[in-house]
Amino acid sequence: MRNNSFTISSMVTLFAVMFSAMVIDVMAIQDFRIVSRPDRIDVMSKQRGQQENAKPVLKIVEPAEGAVINSSTVKVKLEISGDLKGYMPMMDHSTKTGNHVHVILDNQAYEAYYNLGREFELRNVSDGEHTIRVFPSRPWHESYKNDGAFQIVRFTVRNGGSDATKPTTASGGVQMSDPAEGKDMKPSTAGDVDPKKPLLTFSRPKGDYRGVEAEAIMIDFWLANAKLIGDGGEYMVFYSVNGGLPRVKENWTPFWISGLAPGKHSLEIWLVDRNGVEVENGGYNRTRRDFTISQ
């Protein structure tokens, strides 16, 4: 039998965290409920065959760990291997969807990288220490969670000549700090991140949800160097929708929420240990993102 039951003092600490001094805007809180994975996702999953059981492994070729780059343009080069079972990042231009890799600069929202054979760049990256995190994803943005799928590198831009009045963009000109997607570009704290310590990476929700996509919003994240209590580990993920009271996620699986009204919403997630104490790692283990539901 697993020994992951809480002591009385642990429970007191946990509830103290959940109901501690949070300033809640009651008018902003929306009712929502957790729902099953949408049928349309089930259909897509079955159509993909063995790809759903793939175990893709990524390697960050560029930038190298610890690299010093004397340019504000940072080239990102990835290699994929593992038990792919037909999985390969590639966009279907008729549907504008497909397998892809989530590329995250520092703790900003990800940018989707669809074709690993084509050049991918981060442009106008500021001087200082940074991180890049990557992991493979399905067309509906659910991440693969096998060993080797997640990779992180730390690098430094020195005398890069970036323009502080302009945002960082990806190769196609997509702004990595787009406020509409909750990409509130904060100063990098990458120098404090320890890749060997528990690390929570926010993935979804992101952007604008319309039509059937707005009916159920997926919440997904990547967890490195830690295991949640429902999976036999020592950690939990808390999440809060629109500043409401925190809820606990005890298993590392994606889940869907429904019932949010049209408009702007926010999701915040953070990592805690079994005693309800927040786990710090360079400021990356607590992240808030905005997203929008359109009519």
C-alpha positions as CSV (number, residue, x, y, z in Angstrom):
1,M,0.0,0.0,0.0
2,R,1.3,3.5,-0.9
3,N,2.3,5.6,2.0
4,N,1.0,9.0,0.7
5,S,-1.7,9.7,3.2
6,F,-1.7,13.1,4.8
7,T,-1.0,13.7,8.5
8,I,-3.4,15.9,10.4
9,S,-0.9,18.7,10.3
10,S,-0.4,18.3,6.6
11,M,-4.2,18.6,6.0
12,V,-4.3,21.7,8.1
13,T,-1.5,23.2,6.1
14,L,-3.2,22.2,2.8
15,F,-6.5,23.8,3.7
16,A,-4.7,26.9,5.1
17,V,-3.1,27.3,1.6
18,M,-6.3,26.8,-0.2
19,F,-8.3,29.3,1.9
20,S,-5.6,31.7,2.8
21,A,-5.6,35.4,2.1
22,M,-6.8,35.4,-1.5
23,V,-8.5,38.5,-2.8
24,I,-11.3,37.2,-4.9
25,D,-13.3,39.3,-7.3
26,V,-16.7,37.5,-6.8
27,M,-18.1,39.1,-10.0
28,A,-15.3,37.6,-12.1
29,I,-15.8,34.1,-10.9
30,Q,-17.6,31.9,-13.3
31,D,-19.2,28.5,-12.6
32,F,-17.5,25.7,-14.4
33,R,-17.5,21.9,-14.2
34,I,-15.1,19.2,-15.1
35,V,-16.3,17.1,-18.1
36,S,-15.2,14.0,-20.0
37,R,-12.9,14.3,-23.0
38,P,-15.1,15.6,-25.9
39,D,-16.4,13.0,-28.4
40,R,-14.7,14.8,-31.2
41,I,-11.3,14.3,-29.6
42,D,-12.1,10.6,-29.1
43,V,-12.9,10.3,-32.8
44,M,-9.6,12.1,-33.8
45,S,-7.7,9.9,-31.4
46,K,-9.1,6.6,-32.9
47,Q,-8.4,7.9,-36.4
48,R,-4.7,8.3,-35.6
49,G,-4.2,4.7,-34.9
50,Q,-0.9,3.7,-33.2
51,Q,0.3,7.3,-33.1
52,E,-1.5,7.6,-29.8
53,N,0.8,5.0,-28.3
54,A,3.9,6.6,-29.6
55,K,6.8,7.6,-27.3
56,P,8.5,10.5,-29.1
57,V,11.9,11.6,-27.7
58,L,13.2,15.1,-28.4
59,K,16.7,16.5,-28.4
60,I,17.5,20.1,-28.5
61,V,20.5,20.4,-30.9
62,E,20.6,24.2,-30.8
63,P,21.0,26.1,-28.7
64,A,23.4,23.9,-26.7
65,E,23.1,23.8,-22.9
66,G,25.1,26.8,-21.5
67,A,25.6,28.4,-24.9
68,V,26.5,32.1,-25.1
69,I,24.9,33.7,-28.2
70,N,26.1,37.0,-29.4
71,S,22.9,37.8,-31.3
72,S,19.3,38.5,-30.5
73,T,18.3,35.9,-33.1
74,V,18.4,32.4,-31.5
75,K,18.1,29.4,-33.8
76,V,16.2,26.4,-32.5
77,K,17.0,23.0,-33.9
78,L,15.4,19.8,-32.7
79,E,15.7,16.1,-33.5
80,I,13.1,13.5,-32.9
81,S,13.5,9.8,-32.2
82,G,12.0,7.1,-30.1
83,D,9.1,4.7,-30.7
84,L,7.2,7.0,-33.1
85,K,4.6,4.6,-34.6
86,G,4.1,7.0,-37.4
87,Y,4.1,10.2,-35.2
88,M,5.8,13.1,-36.9
89,P,5.3,16.9,-36.5
90,M,3.6,18.2,-39.7
91,M,0.8,20.6,-40.4
92,D,-2.2,19.6,-42.5
93,H,-2.6,22.9,-44.5
94,S,-6.3,22.1,-45.2
95,T,-7.2,22.0,-41.5
96,K,-4.3,24.1,-40.1
97,T,-3.7,21.4,-37.5
98,G,-1.4,18.5,-37.0
99,N,1.3,17.0,-34.8
100,H,3.7,19.7,-33.5
101,V,6.2,20.6,-30.8
102,H,5.5,23.2,-28.1
103,V,8.4,25.6,-27.9
104,I,8.5,27.8,-24.8
105,L,10.9,30.7,-24.3
106,D,11.4,31.3,-20.6
107,N,8.0,31.1,-19.0
108,Q,6.0,32.5,-21.8
109,A,3.2,30.8,-23.7
110,Y,4.3,28.2,-26.2
111,E,4.7,28.6,-30.0
112,A,3.8,25.5,-32.1
113,Y,6.6,24.1,-34.3
114,Y,5.2,21.9,-37.0
115,N,8.0,21.0,-39.4
116,L,11.3,20.1,-37.7
117,G,13.0,20.2,-41.1
118,R,12.3,23.9,-41.5
119,E,14.2,26.6,-39.6
120,F,12.7,27.9,-36.4
121,E,14.1,31.1,-34.8
122,L,13.4,33.2,-31.8
123,R,14.0,36.8,-32.8
124,N,14.7,39.9,-30.7
125,V,15.6,37.9,-27.6
126,S,16.9,40.2,-24.9
127,D,20.3,40.0,-23.3
128,G,20.5,37.8,-20.3
129,E,19.9,34.2,-19.2
130,H,17.0,32.3,-20.8
131,T,15.6,28.8,-21.1
132,I,13.9,26.9,-23.9
133,R,11.5,24.1,-23.1
134,V,10.1,21.7,-25.7
135,F,7.7,18.7,-25.7
136,P,5.7,17.0,-28.5
137,S,2.0,17.5,-28.9
138,R,-1.1,16.1,-30.7
139,P,-3.2,18.1,-33.1
140,W,-5.5,19.2,-30.3
141,H,-2.5,20.3,-28.2
142,E,-2.5,17.4,-25.7
143,S,1.2,16.7,-24.8
144,Y,2.9,13.3,-24.9
145,K,4.2,12.5,-21.4
146,N,6.7,9.7,-21.9
147,D,10.3,9.8,-20.7
148,G,12.5,11.8,-23.0
149,A,9.6,13.8,-24.5
150,F,10.5,16.9,-22.5
151,Q,13.7,18.8,-22.9
152,I,15.1,22.0,-21.5
153,V,18.3,24.1,-22.1
154,R,19.7,27.2,-20.6
155,F,21.6,29.7,-22.6
156,T,22.7,33.4,-22.4
157,V,22.3,36.2,-25.0
158,R,25.2,38.6,-24.7
159,N,25.5,41.9,-26.6
160,G,22.7,40.6,-28.9
161,G,21.5,44.1,-29.8
162,S,17.8,43.4,-29.2
163,D,15.3,46.3,-29.4
164,A,13.6,46.7,-26.0
165,T,10.7,48.5,-27.6
166,K,9.7,45.5,-29.7
167,P,8.6,42.0,-28.7
168,T,10.3,38.7,-29.2
169,T,8.8,36.8,-32.1
170,A,9.1,33.3,-33.6
171,S,10.2,32.7,-37.2
172,G,6.8,33.5,-38.8
173,G,6.6,36.8,-36.9
174,V,4.3,35.5,-34.2
175,Q,4.7,37.5,-31.1
176,M,6.0,35.4,-28.2
177,S,4.6,38.0,-25.7
178,D,1.1,38.5,-27.1
179,P,-1.0,40.0,-24.3
180,A,-4.1,38.5,-25.9
181,E,-2.8,35.1,-25.0
182,G,-1.6,35.9,-21.6
183,K,1.9,36.2,-22.8
184,D,2.8,38.9,-20.3
185,M,6.6,39.0,-21.0
186,K,8.2,39.2,-17.6
187,P,11.9,39.6,-16.9
188,S,13.7,36.3,-17.3
189,T,14.5,34.4,-14.1
190,A,16.1,31.6,-16.1
191,G,19.3,31.8,-14.1
192,D,17.4,30.5,-11.0
193,V,15.8,27.5,-12.8
194,D,17.3,24.1,-11.9
195,P,16.4,21.5,-14.6
196,K,17.0,18.7,-12.1
197,K,14.4,20.0,-9.6
198,P,10.6,19.6,-9.8
199,L,9.4,21.7,-12.7
200,L,5.9,22.5,-13.8
201,T,5.3,23.8,-17.4
202,F,2.0,25.4,-18.3
203,S,0.7,24.2,-21.7
204,R,-3.0,24.8,-22.2
205,P,-5.4,26.7,-22.3
206,K,-4.1,29.3,-24.8
207,G,-5.6,31.8,-27.1
208,D,-9.1,32.2,-28.4
209,Y,-11.7,29.4,-28.3
210,R,-14.6,29.3,-30.8
211,G,-17.4,27.0,-31.8
212,V,-17.1,23.4,-30.7
213,E,-13.6,24.1,-29.2
214,A,-15.3,26.5,-26.7
215,E,-17.6,23.8,-25.4
216,A,-14.9,22.1,-23.4
217,I,-11.5,23.7,-22.6
218,M,-8.5,21.4,-22.0
219,I,-6.1,22.0,-19.1
220,D,-2.8,20.3,-19.7
221,F,0.7,20.7,-18.3
222,W,4.1,19.1,-18.3
223,L,5.6,17.8,-15.0
224,A,9.3,17.0,-14.8
225,N,11.3,15.5,-11.8
226,A,8.1,15.1,-9.8
227,K,5.2,12.6,-9.4
228,L,1.8,13.6,-8.2
229,I,0.2,11.8,-5.2
230,G,-2.4,10.1,-7.3
231,D,0.4,8.5,-9.3
232,G,2.3,7.4,-6.2
233,G,4.3,10.5,-5.7
234,E,4.7,13.4,-3.3
235,Y,3.3,16.4,-5.1
236,M,0.0,18.1,-6.2
237,V,-0.9,20.7,-8.7
238,F,-3.3,23.4,-7.7
239,Y,-5.3,25.3,-10.2
240,S,-7.6,28.3,-10.0
241,V,-10.0,29.6,-12.7
242,N,-10.7,33.3,-12.8
243,G,-9.2,33.8,-9.3
244,G,-11.6,31.4,-7.7
245,L,-10.7,29.0,-4.8
246,P,-8.0,26.5,-5.7
247,R,-8.8,23.0,-6.7
248,V,-6.4,20.1,-6.5
249,K,-5.1,17.9,-9.4
250,E,-3.7,14.6,-8.1
251,N,-3.0,12.8,-11.3
252,W,-0.8,13.9,-14.3
253,T,-3.5,13.7,-17.0
254,P,-5.2,16.4,-19.1
255,F,-8.7,17.3,-18.2
256,W,-11.5,19.4,-19.6
257,I,-13.7,22.1,-18.1
258,S,-17.0,23.5,-19.4
259,G,-19.6,26.1,-18.5
260,L,-17.5,29.3,-18.8
261,A,-19.3,32.2,-20.3
262,P,-18.1,34.0,-23.4
263,G,-15.4,36.6,-22.6
264,K,-11.9,36.7,-21.1
265,H,-10.8,34.1,-18.5
266,S,-7.7,33.2,-16.7
267,L,-6.2,30.0,-15.4
268,E,-3.4,29.8,-12.8
269,I,-1.6,26.6,-11.9
270,W,1.1,25.9,-9.3
271,L,3.0,23.0,-7.8
272,V,3.0,22.1,-4.1
273,D,4.4,19.3,-2.1
274,R,2.4,16.8,-0.1
275,N,2.2,19.3,2.8
276,G,0.7,22.0,0.6
277,V,3.9,24.1,0.5
278,E,4.5,25.7,-2.8
279,V,7.6,24.4,-4.7
280,E,9.8,27.1,-6.1
281,N,12.0,26.8,-9.1
282,G,13.0,30.0,-10.8
283,G,9.5,31.4,-10.7
284,Y,8.4,28.8,-13.3
285,N,6.3,26.6,-11.0
286,R,3.4,29.1,-10.8
287,T,2.0,30.4,-14.0
288,R,-1.1,32.3,-15.0
289,R,-2.5,32.6,-18.5
290,D,-5.4,34.4,-20.0
291,F,-7.7,32.9,-22.7
292,T,-10.9,34.0,-24.4
293,I,-14.1,32.2,-25.3
294,S,-15.8,33.8,-28.3
295,Q,-19.5,33.3,-29.2
